Amino acid sequence: MHLFDKPGEQNTDKTLEIAFERATKDGLKHVIVASTRGIVAEKALKTVPDGITLVVVTHSVGFREPGADEFSSEIREAYAGTRHHILTATHLFRGLEGYLTKQFSGAYPPQVFATALRMFGEGTKVAYEIAMMAADAGLVPIDSWVISCGGTGRGLDTAYILKPCNTTDLRRFRFGELLAIPSEYQR
């Protein structure tokens, strides 16, 4: 396992390197990455080894501003016609419950679940969330191990081997191994 001294986008290249090396070594066929604007997606596309399918999960349209898509149209075009996928959909923890939480200052079960995952780091929450979204979209298998990479703020700093499931059967989800994460622990 790799520990980063601090969270953030400066860890993106190393996180991708760790994810791709481990996927290749273990024969894992899918690597899922979060990419808001397309910067991570572009780096991943340039470095992904043959035999691995990338699934890039973006913010939903309207995530920050009504009707706005934050993801680069040029990067979207670069993925067209490849074996890789870009998923732009409502986030697992930000759908209707997210609106209700903000509107009525309440706590709804998905928000409680997201908060619990954040106790292990924002990247852990993101890696879990995008894996579930990719499984629900049918872009990754639910009966195989995959690597999912999330981050804190921008970029990537967290990677897990995990077995996603559809959100309709949460008990099937499995964390396999932590590959990289930022740590506040001072050694």
VODO-314096 format. One record per residue: residue number from 1; x, y, z negated of N, C-alpha, C in turn. Coordinates in nm, 3 decimals. Layout:
BEGIN
[NUM, [X, Y, Z], [X, Y, Z], [X, Y, Z]],
...
//
This chain:
BEGIN
[1, [0.084, -0.117, 0.000], [0.000, 0.000, 0.000], [0.089, 0.124, 0.000]],
[2, [0.048, 0.224, 0.075], [0.122, 0.349, 0.083], [0.049, 0.456, 0.002]],
[3, [0.122, 0.526, -0.085], [0.065, 0.636, -0.163], [0.119, 0.768, -0.110]],
[4, [0.029, 0.857, -0.073], [0.067, 0.992, -0.032], [0.074, 1.081, -0.156]],
[5, [0.169, 1.175, -0.157], [0.184, 1.266, -0.271], [0.068, 1.362, -0.286]],
[6, [0.006, 1.397, -0.173], [-0.111, 1.485, -0.178], [-0.202, 1.453, -0.061]],
[7, [-0.330, 1.485, -0.076], [-0.424, 1.457, 0.032], [-0.410, 1.557, 0.146]],
[8, [-0.466, 1.521, 0.262], [-0.474, 1.618, 0.370], [-0.422, 1.571, 0.504]],
[9, [-0.436, 1.663, 0.601], [-0.409, 1.630, 0.740], [-0.263, 1.601, 0.770]],
[10, [-0.171, 1.643, 0.686], [-0.030, 1.613, 0.708], [-0.003, 1.462, 0.703]],
[11, [-0.098, 1.385, 0.654], [-0.084, 1.239, 0.643], [-0.144, 1.163, 0.761]],
[12, [-0.200, 1.235, 0.857], [-0.272, 1.171, 0.967], [-0.185, 1.075, 1.047]],
[13, [-0.069, 1.121, 1.092], [0.015, 1.036, 1.176], [0.057, 0.908, 1.103]],
[14, [0.096, 0.922, 0.978], [0.138, 0.805, 0.900], [0.020, 0.711, 0.875]],
[15, [-0.099, 0.765, 0.849], [-0.217, 0.681, 0.828], [-0.249, 0.601, 0.954]],
[16, [-0.244, 0.666, 1.070], [-0.267, 0.594, 1.197], [-0.161, 0.487, 1.219]],
[17, [-0.036, 0.520, 1.191], [0.073, 0.423, 1.206], [0.048, 0.300, 1.119]],
[18, [0.014, 0.323, 0.993], [-0.014, 0.213, 0.899], [-0.131, 0.129, 0.949]],
[19, [-0.239, 0.196, 0.990], [-0.358, 0.125, 1.036], [-0.330, 0.041, 1.160]],
[20, [-0.264, 0.098, 1.258], [-0.237, 0.027, 1.383], [-0.137, -0.087, 1.362]],
[21, [-0.034, -0.064, 1.280], [0.063, -0.171, 1.253], [-0.005, -0.289, 1.184]],
[22, [-0.089, -0.260, 1.086], [-0.156, -0.367, 1.012], [-0.259, -0.439, 1.098]],
[23, [-0.333, -0.364, 1.178], [-0.431, -0.427, 1.268], [-0.360, -0.521, 1.364]],
[24, [-0.250, -0.478, 1.419], [-0.174, -0.561, 1.513], [-0.120, -0.686, 1.443]],
[25, [-0.061, -0.666, 1.325], [-0.003, -0.777, 1.249], [-0.108, -0.882, 1.212]],
[26, [-0.227, -0.836, 1.170], [-0.331, -0.928, 1.122], [-0.429, -0.971, 1.232]],
[27, [-0.412, -0.919, 1.352], [-0.502, -0.955, 1.461], [-0.641, -0.894, 1.448]],
[28, [-0.650, -0.781, 1.378], [-0.779, -0.713, 1.363], [-0.807, -0.634, 1.491]],
[29, [-0.929, -0.638, 1.538], [-0.964, -0.584, 1.670], [-1.023, -0.444, 1.669]],
[30, [-1.064, -0.392, 1.552], [-1.131, -0.262, 1.546], [-1.069, -0.172, 1.440]],
[31, [-1.044, -0.048, 1.478], [-1.001, 0.055, 1.384], [-1.099, 0.172, 1.397]],
[32, [-1.155, 0.212, 1.285], [-1.253, 0.321, 1.281], [-1.184, 0.442, 1.221]],
[33, [-1.200, 0.559, 1.285], [-1.141, 0.682, 1.232], [-1.245, 0.793, 1.232]],
[34, [-1.233, 0.880, 1.134], [-1.316, 1.000, 1.128], [-1.245, 1.110, 1.204]],
[35, [-1.322, 1.187, 1.282], [-1.265, 1.301, 1.355], [-1.373, 1.405, 1.375]],
[36, [-1.355, 1.520, 1.313], [-1.455, 1.626, 1.319], [-1.449, 1.702, 1.450]],
[37, [-1.330, 1.749, 1.485], [-1.313, 1.834, 1.602], [-1.252, 1.762, 1.721]],
[38, [-1.187, 1.648, 1.696], [-1.126, 1.571, 1.803], [-0.976, 1.560, 1.791]],
[39, [-0.915, 1.628, 1.695], [-0.770, 1.623, 1.680], [-0.724, 1.482, 1.643]],
[40, [-0.788, 1.420, 1.545], [-0.754, 1.283, 1.506], [-0.785, 1.188, 1.622]],
[41, [-0.897, 1.207, 1.687], [-0.935, 1.120, 1.799], [-0.831, 1.126, 1.911]],
[42, [-0.779, 1.243, 1.938], [-0.677, 1.258, 2.042], [-0.548, 1.186, 2.003]],
[43, [-0.504, 1.204, 1.878], [-0.383, 1.136, 1.831], [-0.401, 0.985, 1.835]],
[44, [-0.516, 0.938, 1.791], [-0.543, 0.795, 1.788], [-0.543, 0.736, 1.929]],
[45, [-0.604, 0.805, 2.023], [-0.610, 0.755, 2.160], [-0.471, 0.744, 2.222]],
[46, [-0.383, 0.836, 2.187], [-0.246, 0.835, 2.241], [-0.160, 0.723, 2.183]],
[47, [-0.196, 0.673, 2.064], [-0.110, 0.577, 1.995], [-0.172, 0.440, 1.972]],
[48, [-0.298, 0.421, 2.008], [-0.365, 0.292, 1.982], [-0.301, 0.181, 2.065]],
[49, [-0.265, 0.071, 1.999], [-0.206, -0.042, 2.072], [-0.311, -0.114, 2.157]],
[50, [-0.263, -0.183, 2.260], [-0.353, -0.267, 2.340], [-0.416, -0.372, 2.250]],
[51, [-0.539, -0.407, 2.281], [-0.608, -0.510, 2.205], [-0.686, -0.458, 2.085]],
[52, [-0.672, -0.331, 2.055], [-0.748, -0.271, 1.945], [-0.848, -0.172, 2.004]],
[53, [-0.971, -0.181, 1.958], [-1.075, -0.089, 1.999], [-1.092, 0.017, 1.891]],
[54, [-1.085, 0.142, 1.933], [-1.108, 0.254, 1.842], [-1.256, 0.287, 1.838]],
[55, [-1.305, 0.319, 1.719], [-1.437, 0.377, 1.703], [-1.415, 0.509, 1.628]],
[56, [-1.445, 0.617, 1.694], [-1.430, 0.751, 1.636], [-1.567, 0.797, 1.590]],
[57, [-1.577, 0.836, 1.463], [-1.704, 0.885, 1.410], [-1.689, 1.035, 1.384]],
[58, [-1.777, 1.112, 1.448], [-1.771, 1.258, 1.439], [-1.880, 1.309, 1.344]],
[59, [-1.875, 1.436, 1.318], [-1.989, 1.499, 1.250], [-2.109, 1.493, 1.343]],
[60, [-2.227, 1.490, 1.287], [-2.348, 1.497, 1.368], [-2.361, 1.637, 1.426]],
[61, [-2.433, 1.647, 1.537], [-2.465, 1.779, 1.592], [-2.548, 1.851, 1.488]],
[62, [-2.515, 1.977, 1.460], [-2.587, 2.054, 1.360], [-2.534, 2.037, 1.219]],
[63, [-2.424, 1.964, 1.202], [-2.368, 1.938, 1.068], [-2.336, 2.068, 0.995]],
[64, [-2.269, 2.160, 1.063], [-2.232, 2.289, 1.001], [-2.320, 2.404, 1.048]],
[65, [-2.364, 2.397, 1.173], [-2.442, 2.506, 1.231], [-2.550, 2.445, 1.321]],
[66, [-2.675, 2.490, 1.308], [-2.783, 2.430, 1.386], [-2.750, 2.422, 1.535]],
[67, [-2.764, 2.300, 1.590], [-2.745, 2.277, 1.732], [-2.601, 2.271, 1.779]],
[68, [-2.505, 2.294, 1.692], [-2.365, 2.300, 1.733], [-2.296, 2.165, 1.718]],
[69, [-2.218, 2.127, 1.821], [-2.136, 2.007, 1.820], [-1.991, 2.052, 1.800]],
[70, [-1.931, 2.016, 1.688], [-1.794, 2.057, 1.656], [-1.688, 1.980, 1.735]],
[71, [-1.725, 1.865, 1.790], [-1.629, 1.777, 1.855], [-1.593, 1.828, 1.994]],
[72, [-1.466, 1.820, 2.030], [-1.414, 1.868, 2.157], [-1.474, 1.793, 2.276]],
[73, [-1.531, 1.866, 2.369], [-1.585, 1.802, 2.490], [-1.473, 1.743, 2.575]],
[74, [-1.354, 1.802, 2.572], [-1.240, 1.749, 2.647], [-1.197, 1.613, 2.593]],
[75, [-1.195, 1.600, 2.462], [-1.157, 1.471, 2.402], [-1.266, 1.368, 2.429]],
[76, [-1.389, 1.410, 2.424], [-1.501, 1.319, 2.456], [-1.483, 1.265, 2.598]],
[77, [-1.445, 1.353, 2.691], [-1.422, 1.312, 2.830], [-1.303, 1.217, 2.840]],
[78, [-1.199, 1.239, 2.760], [-1.081, 1.152, 2.763], [-1.117, 1.008, 2.721]],
[79, [-1.216, 0.992, 2.637], [-1.260, 0.859, 2.593], [-1.353, 0.791, 2.694]],
[80, [-1.415, 0.868, 2.781], [-1.510, 0.813, 2.878], [-1.439, 0.710, 2.965]],
[81, [-1.501, 0.596, 2.983], [-1.447, 0.492, 3.069], [-1.339, 0.407, 3.003]],
[82, [-1.312, 0.428, 2.875], [-1.214, 0.345, 2.803], [-1.290, 0.238, 2.724]],
[83, [-1.216, 0.151, 2.658], [-1.277, 0.048, 2.573], [-1.318, 0.103, 2.437]],
[84, [-1.290, 0.230, 2.414], [-1.312, 0.293, 2.285], [-1.447, 0.364, 2.280]],
[85, [-1.492, 0.396, 2.159], [-1.624, 0.455, 2.139], [-1.616, 0.581, 2.053]],
[86, [-1.704, 0.675, 2.082], [-1.724, 0.792, 1.997], [-1.868, 0.787, 1.948]],
[87, [-1.885, 0.790, 1.818], [-2.018, 0.787, 1.756], [-2.047, 0.922, 1.693]],
[88, [-2.149, 0.988, 1.743], [-2.197, 1.114, 1.686], [-2.338, 1.087, 1.637]],
[89, [-2.354, 1.082, 1.506], [-2.483, 1.046, 1.448], [-2.494, 1.109, 1.309]],
[90, [-2.615, 1.106, 1.254], [-2.635, 1.154, 1.118], [-2.552, 1.071, 1.022]],
[91, [-2.481, 1.138, 0.933], [-2.397, 1.067, 0.838], [-2.480, 0.992, 0.736]],
[92, [-2.427, 0.880, 0.695], [-2.493, 0.791, 0.602], [-2.542, 0.864, 0.476]],
[93, [-2.459, 0.952, 0.420], [-2.493, 1.020, 0.296], [-2.542, 1.162, 0.316]],
[94, [-2.569, 1.202, 0.438], [-2.604, 1.341, 0.463], [-2.738, 1.356, 0.536]],
[95, [-2.812, 1.254, 0.552], [-2.938, 1.262, 0.624], [-3.043, 1.342, 0.549]],
[96, [-3.161, 1.296, 0.550], [-3.272, 1.364, 0.486], [-3.247, 1.386, 0.336]],
[97, [-3.185, 1.287, 0.271], [-3.156, 1.302, 0.129], [-3.062, 1.419, 0.102]],
[98, [-2.966, 1.440, 0.193], [-2.875, 1.553, 0.178], [-2.948, 1.685, 0.184]],
[99, [-3.043, 1.695, 0.274], [-3.123, 1.817, 0.284], [-3.203, 1.837, 0.155]],
[100, [-3.269, 1.731, 0.109], [-3.352, 1.742, -0.011], [-3.267, 1.777, -0.134]],
[101, [-3.148, 1.721, -0.144], [-3.059, 1.753, -0.255], [-3.025, 1.902, -0.255]],
[102, [-2.992, 1.954, -0.138], [-2.955, 2.096, -0.126], [-3.078, 2.185, -0.148]],
[103, [-3.189, 2.148, -0.091], [-3.310, 2.231, -0.096], [-3.370, 2.237, -0.236]],
[104, [-3.373, 2.122, -0.304], [-3.444, 2.115, -0.432], [-3.353, 2.091, -0.552]],
[105, [-3.222, 2.099, -0.530], [-3.125, 2.081, -0.637], [-3.148, 1.952, -0.715]],
[106, [-3.179, 1.846, -0.642], [-3.203, 1.717, -0.705], [-3.092, 1.620, -0.673]],
[107, [-3.102, 1.504, -0.731], [-3.007, 1.397, -0.702], [-3.085, 1.277, -0.650]],
[108, [-3.048, 1.229, -0.536], [-3.114, 1.116, -0.473], [-3.014, 1.001, -0.466]],
[109, [-3.059, 0.877, -0.468], [-2.967, 0.763, -0.476], [-2.849, 0.767, -0.379]],
[110, [-2.867, 0.800, -0.251], [-2.748, 0.804, -0.164], [-2.644, 0.906, -0.209]],
[111, [-2.687, 1.018, -0.265], [-2.592, 1.118, -0.313], [-2.518, 1.068, -0.437]],
[112, [-2.586, 0.994, -0.522], [-2.522, 0.935, -0.639], [-2.417, 0.833, -0.594]],
[113, [-2.453, 0.753, -0.494], [-2.361, 0.652, -0.440], [-2.238, 0.720, -0.380]],
[114, [-2.257, 0.827, -0.303], [-2.145, 0.900, -0.243], [-2.055, 0.959, -0.351]],
[115, [-2.115, 1.012, -0.455], [-2.036, 1.070, -0.565], [-1.953, 0.962, -0.634]],
[116, [-2.010, 0.844, -0.652], [-1.935, 0.734, -0.713], [-1.816, 0.695, -0.626]],
[117, [-1.834, 0.688, -0.495], [-1.723, 0.656, -0.406], [-1.615, 0.764, -0.410]],
[118, [-1.655, 0.890, -0.424], [-1.558, 1.000, -0.429], [-1.468, 0.991, -0.552]],
[119, [-1.509, 0.917, -0.653], [-1.422, 0.899, -0.770], [-1.292, 0.829, -0.730]],
[120, [-1.295, 0.757, -0.619], [-1.176, 0.691, -0.565], [-1.109, 0.776, -0.457]],
[121, [-1.164, 0.895, -0.433], [-1.110, 0.987, -0.334], [-1.207, 1.014, -0.222]],
[122, [-1.202, 1.133, -0.168], [-1.290, 1.171, -0.057], [-1.268, 1.079, 0.063]],
[123, [-1.143, 1.041, 0.086], [-1.114, 0.952, 0.199], [-1.179, 0.816, 0.185]],
[124, [-1.191, 0.767, 0.062], [-1.259, 0.639, 0.038], [-1.406, 0.651, 0.076]],
[125, [-1.470, 0.759, 0.033], [-1.611, 0.781, 0.068], [-1.628, 0.786, 0.219]],
[126, [-1.539, 0.858, 0.286], [-1.548, 0.872, 0.431], [-1.524, 0.738, 0.501]],
[127, [-1.422, 0.664, 0.459], [-1.391, 0.535, 0.521], [-1.509, 0.438, 0.508]],
[128, [-1.571, 0.436, 0.392], [-1.689, 0.351, 0.369], [-1.804, 0.397, 0.459]],
[129, [-1.831, 0.526, 0.456], [-1.945, 0.583, 0.529], [-1.935, 0.558, 0.679]],
[130, [-1.819, 0.585, 0.738], [-1.808, 0.570, 0.883], [-1.811, 0.424, 0.925]],
[131, [-1.762, 0.334, 0.839], [-1.770, 0.191, 0.871], [-1.916, 0.145, 0.876]],
[132, [-1.995, 0.191, 0.781], [-2.137, 0.155, 0.780], [-2.210, 0.214, 0.901]],
[133, [-2.177, 0.338, 0.934], [-2.239, 0.402, 1.051], [-2.203, 0.326, 1.179]],
[134, [-2.076, 0.287, 1.192], [-2.032, 0.212, 1.311], [-2.101, 0.076, 1.318]],
[135, [-2.120, 0.011, 1.203], [-2.190, -0.117, 1.201], [-2.336, -0.099, 1.241]],
[136, [-2.401, 0.004, 1.187], [-2.541, 0.029, 1.223], [-2.558, 0.062, 1.371]],
[137, [-2.456, 0.121, 1.431], [-2.462, 0.153, 1.574], [-2.423, 0.034, 1.661]],
[138, [-2.382, -0.076, 1.600], [-2.344, -0.195, 1.675], [-2.206, -0.184, 1.741]],
[139, [-2.122, -0.093, 1.691], [-1.991, -0.070, 1.752], [-1.879, -0.152, 1.690]],
[140, [-1.903, -0.210, 1.572], [-1.808, -0.300, 1.508], [-1.884, -0.421, 1.457]],
[141, [-1.817, -0.535, 1.450], [-1.885, -0.654, 1.399], [-1.906, -0.646, 1.249]],
[142, [-2.010, -0.713, 1.201], [-2.034, -0.718, 1.058], [-1.982, -0.847, 0.996]],
[143, [-1.928, -0.935, 1.078], [-1.877, -1.062, 1.028], [-1.725, -1.072, 1.041]],
[144, [-1.659, -0.959, 1.063], [-1.514, -0.956, 1.079], [-1.455, -0.840, 1.000]],
[145, [-1.329, -0.853, 0.963], [-1.258, -0.746, 0.896], [-1.217, -0.641, 0.998]],
[146, [-1.224, -0.515, 0.959], [-1.184, -0.401, 1.041], [-1.099, -0.309, 0.954]],
[147, [-1.039, -0.209, 1.015], [-0.971, -0.106, 0.937], [-1.049, 0.023, 0.955]],
[148, [-1.075, 0.091, 0.845], [-1.148, 0.217, 0.847], [-1.064, 0.324, 0.779]],
[149, [-1.051, 0.440, 0.846], [-0.965, 0.548, 0.799], [-1.045, 0.676, 0.779]],
[150, [-1.035, 0.732, 0.661], [-1.101, 0.859, 0.630], [-0.999, 0.959, 0.578]],
[151, [-1.049, 1.074, 0.541], [-0.958, 1.176, 0.493], [-1.022, 1.271, 0.395]],
[152, [-0.939, 1.360, 0.346], [-0.979, 1.463, 0.252], [-0.970, 1.596, 0.325]],
[153, [-1.083, 1.659, 0.349], [-1.082, 1.783, 0.425], [-1.062, 1.754, 0.572]],
[154, [-0.944, 1.780, 0.623], [-0.912, 1.753, 0.763], [-0.810, 1.641, 0.772]],
[155, [-0.811, 1.573, 0.884], [-0.713, 1.467, 0.907], [-0.745, 1.340, 0.830]],
[156, [-0.650, 1.247, 0.834], [-0.664, 1.117, 0.768], [-0.561, 1.103, 0.657]],
[157, [-0.602, 1.040, 0.547], [-0.509, 1.011, 0.439], [-0.545, 0.884, 0.363]],
[158, [-0.644, 0.810, 0.412], [-0.692, 0.691, 0.343], [-0.724, 0.584, 0.446]],
[159, [-0.683, 0.460, 0.419], [-0.714, 0.349, 0.510], [-0.743, 0.223, 0.429]],
[160, [-0.845, 0.153, 0.469], [-0.885, 0.027, 0.406], [-0.906, -0.080, 0.511]],
[161, [-0.877, -0.203, 0.474], [-0.931, -0.318, 0.547], [-1.062, -0.348, 0.477]],
[162, [-1.168, -0.357, 0.554], [-1.299, -0.385, 0.495], [-1.387, -0.462, 0.592]],
[163, [-1.493, -0.516, 0.540], [-1.591, -0.586, 0.621], [-1.722, -0.509, 0.609]],
[164, [-1.757, -0.432, 0.713], [-1.879, -0.352, 0.705], [-2.004, -0.438, 0.715]],
[165, [-2.115, -0.377, 0.685], [-2.243, -0.443, 0.700], [-2.343, -0.339, 0.750]],
[166, [-2.459, -0.386, 0.786], [-2.566, -0.291, 0.818], [-2.622, -0.236, 0.688]],
[167, [-2.669, -0.113, 0.693], [-2.719, -0.050, 0.570], [-2.842, -0.121, 0.515]],
[168, [-2.906, -0.203, 0.595], [-3.023, -0.278, 0.548], [-2.985, -0.397, 0.461]],
[169, [-2.854, -0.427, 0.450], [-2.809, -0.542, 0.371], [-2.677, -0.510, 0.302]],
[170, [-2.679, -0.410, 0.217], [-2.560, -0.354, 0.153], [-2.478, -0.458, 0.076]],
[171, [-2.540, -0.560, 0.024], [-2.469, -0.658, -0.058], [-2.363, -0.735, 0.021]],
[172, [-2.368, -0.727, 0.154], [-2.270, -0.798, 0.238], [-2.139, -0.721, 0.256]],
[173, [-2.137, -0.592, 0.221], [-2.017, -0.511, 0.239], [-1.904, -0.562, 0.150]],
[174, [-1.781, -0.561, 0.204], [-1.665, -0.604, 0.125], [-1.546, -0.511, 0.150]],
[175, [-1.483, -0.465, 0.041], [-1.353, -0.401, 0.051], [-1.252, -0.514, 0.052]],
[176, [-1.158, -0.512, 0.145], [-1.057, -0.615, 0.153], [-0.927, -0.573, 0.090]],
[177, [-0.869, -0.464, 0.144], [-0.740, -0.419, 0.094], [-0.724, -0.270, 0.119]],
[178, [-0.668, -0.202, 0.022], [-0.634, -0.061, 0.035], [-0.497, -0.052, 0.101]],
[179, [-0.489, 0.021, 0.214], [-0.363, 0.035, 0.287], [-0.292, 0.166, 0.258]],
[180, [-0.367, 0.274, 0.241], [-0.307, 0.406, 0.216], [-0.408, 0.494, 0.145]],
[181, [-0.357, 0.578, 0.054], [-0.445, 0.669, -0.020], [-0.360, 0.778, -0.086]],
[182, [-0.413, 0.899, -0.101], [-0.339, 0.999, -0.178], [-0.352, 0.968, -0.327]],
[183, [-0.249, 1.000, -0.402], [-0.250, 0.974, -0.545], [-0.203, 1.097, -0.623]],
[184, [-0.276, 1.132, -0.725], [-0.237, 1.243, -0.812], [-0.146, 1.197, -0.924]],
[185, [-0.129, 1.067, -0.936], [-0.045, 1.012, -1.042], [0.100, 1.052, -1.018]],
[186, [0.162, 1.112, -1.118], [0.301, 1.156, -1.107], [0.391, 1.046, -1.161]],
[187, [0.472, 0.990, -1.073], [0.561, 0.882, -1.113], [0.692, 0.937, -1.164]],
//
